[in-house]
Amino acid sequence: MEKSMQSYWKRNKTYMLILLTIWATVSYGFGILFVEQLNAFSLGGFPLGFWFAQQGSIYVFVLIILAYFMLMDRLDKKYDVHE
């Protein structure tokens, strides 16, 4: 049992690390660091860098929450720790 719980938490931490890296890249990288390069493109009439800084990061964050929910639901069922 202890070995399976260690594996469970290792997988959980891996999911969190990957999803937080995506979140940081999109919110900080696309919204601040690469804004000038992204502004060469437009989305809905707005420069893409501006769009990511104002709305895109929020949309990506909501998708990350959904992805984490789905991944953890599957992981919980695999390790039989679901409610």
C-alpha positions in Angstrom: 0.0 0.0 0.0 2.8 2.4 0.9 4.5 1.9 -2.4 1.4 2.6 -4.4 0.7 5.8 -2.5 4.2 7.0 -3.2 3.6 6.3 -6.9 0.3 8.1 -6.7 1.8 11.2 -5.1 4.8 11.2 -7.5 2.4 11.1 -10.5 0.2 13.9 -8.8 3.3 16.1 -8.4 4.4 15.5 -12.0 0.9 16.6 -13.2 1.1 19.7 -11.1 4.6 20.6 -12.3 3.7 20.2 -15.9 0.5 22.2 -15.6 2.1 25.0 -13.5 4.9 25.2 -16.1 2.3 25.7 -18.8 0.5 28.3 -16.7 3.8 30.2 -16.1 4.8 30.1 -19.7 1.4 31.4 -20.9 0.8 34.0 -18.3 4.4 35.3 -17.8 6.0 34.4 -21.1 3.2 35.1 -23.6 1.8 38.1 -21.6 5.0 39.8 -20.7 8.2 38.4 -22.2 7.2 37.6 -25.7 4.5 40.3 -26.1 6.3 42.2 -28.9 6.8 39.1 -31.0 3.2 38.0 -30.5 1.8 41.4 -31.3 2.9 40.8 -34.9 -0.2 38.6 -35.1 -3.8 39.5 -34.2 -6.8 37.7 -32.8 -10.2 39.2 -33.1 -8.7 42.5 -34.2 -6.4 42.7 -31.1 -2.7 42.1 -31.0 -2.0 38.6 -29.9 0.3 39.6 -27.1 -2.3 42.0 -25.7 -4.9 39.3 -26.0 -2.8 36.8 -24.0 -2.1 39.4 -21.3 -5.8 40.4 -20.9 -7.8 37.2 -21.7 -5.8 34.4 -23.0 -4.1 33.6 -19.7 -7.4 33.4 -17.9 -8.8 31.0 -20.6 -5.7 28.8 -20.4 -5.9 28.8 -16.6 -9.5 27.6 -16.7 -8.4 24.8 -19.2 -5.6 23.9 -16.8 -8.1 23.5 -14.0 -10.2 21.3 -16.2 -7.2 19.2 -17.3 -6.1 18.7 -13.7 -9.6 17.6 -12.7 -9.7 15.1 -15.5 -6.2 13.8 -14.8 -6.7 13.4 -11.1 -10.1 11.8 -11.6 -8.5 9.2 -13.7 -5.5 8.8 -11.3 -7.8 8.5 -8.3 -9.7 5.7 -10.0 -6.5 3.9 -11.0 -5.2 3.9 -7.4 -8.7 3.3 -5.9 -8.7 6.5 -3.8 -11.8 8.1 -5.4 -14.8 9.0 -3.4 
